[in-house]
């Protein structure tokens, strides 16, 4: 019974407060101005605190949301930068290839030879520079023994074995390689051979002939299969053979065959 009485009392208080509050905020005939002012003055600090708190909460939520958006945007930008970097690298490589192709094409001696440009697609896996593979073969008119040059008339080697769509090129440094050669200035004649550890050696130059250090060494055209005038390299160091019957010279190549990306095969010409 006491509990029922207590509940009715609370209900009446709530009803009275609600009616009184409605009258204050409705304020008919401005009768409750005094009470409205008192209530607003009392409630103002609390309202201000609530307003500031709500603004800070909104700012915090906005800040956290902004961080998430910035992180997502940064990830997108990073992905885009990676993609653009890959594209730029590919474009730079394509430009470099085009420049090399243009240079090779311009330097090829068309007035003397018919040639076939080819791309290097493989190298000596042993790392000793014995051979390279190119992407042109029998279907392109390539056959065994054809000379291979780069950057004008720099001799690289000769085709050792031509396949249908590719060919193996034996480099001058291969121990099986042997090219008839002569000095550009003195016309001293000899044979350029490949040797392990030494690269190229000019051998069998008569003691009565002269080798000048720095003089160009070119193909002599003797023996057939190799046209005259292709540049092999330059004489770097001169010494006598063990029996002192001939001069020898270490040959310095002006190109690095194992670094080449494109070469040209001489198919015919003088």
Buried (B, 14 or more C-beta within 10 A) or exposed (E): EEEEEEEEEEEEEEEEEEEEEEEBEEEEEEEBEEBBEEBEEEEEEEEEEEEEEEEEEEEEEEEEEEEEEEEEEEEEEEEEEEEEEEEEEEEEEEEEEEEBBEEBEEBBBEEBBEBBBBBBEEBBEEEBBBBBBBBBBBEBBBEEEBBBBBBBBBBBBBBBBBEEEBBBBBBBBBEEBBBBBBBBEBEBBBBBBBBEEEBBBBBBBEEEBBBBEEBBBBBBBEEEEBBEBBBBBBBBEBEEEEEEEBBBBBBBBEBEBBEBEBBBBBBEEE
